[in-house]
Amino acid sequence: METPLELSFTVACPPEHAFAVWTERISLWWPKSHSVSADPALTVSIEPGPGGRIFERTPAGEEHDWGQVVEWEPPHRLAYRWHLRQDRADATLVEISFAPSDDGTAVTIVHSDWQTLGQRERNEQGWSGLLPHFAAACTAGPHAAAGSRPSGQ
């Protein structure tokens, strides 16, 4: 059995904002190259609540399922079965927690259930390329941490 992949980092915004960026604004930061269609105008959606779908939709209306939400505890925790470009039966488990920290939000991702796929290294590289986009999206806009905005805004 492979050890879960665990990633921890901090983003400069409150947990509520980090959770919303991950779940409601994912299309703004998710690289189109990390998708099924690679359509530059695709949207990515996470339907809230257990049982919610995670999917991409092209401008032509084609939908490609990526996973399904199994735990939904805004703004603290999210977990989903993930099968992007894989058979649904081979889904891995992604668990994400968002906790207040002195610098904003401590984010921890635990990605497990590698037994059938054995693609730990590939996914480790994928997360490395993906997470800087998420961190940048968390610090952009009016909901970033107060210390990262000019005063009076």
Secondary structure as GFF3:
##gff-version 3
##sequence-region A 1 153
A	DSSP	beta_strand	5	11	.	.	.	ID=ss1
A	DSSP	alpha_helix	15	23	.	.	.	ID=ss2
A	DSSP	alpha_helix	26	29	.	.	.	ID=ss3
A	DSSP	beta_strand	43	46	.	.	.	ID=ss4
A	DSSP	beta_strand	53	57	.	.	.	ID=ss5
A	DSSP	beta_strand	63	73	.	.	.	ID=ss6
A	DSSP	beta_strand	77	82	.	.	.	ID=ss7
A	DSSP	three_ten_helix	88	90	.	.	.	ID=ss8
A	DSSP	beta_strand	92	101	.	.	.	ID=ss9
A	DSSP	beta_strand	104	112	.	.	.	ID=ss10
A	DSSP	alpha_helix	120	139	.	.	.	ID=ss11
A	DSSP	three_ten_helix	146	148	.	.	.	ID=ss12
###
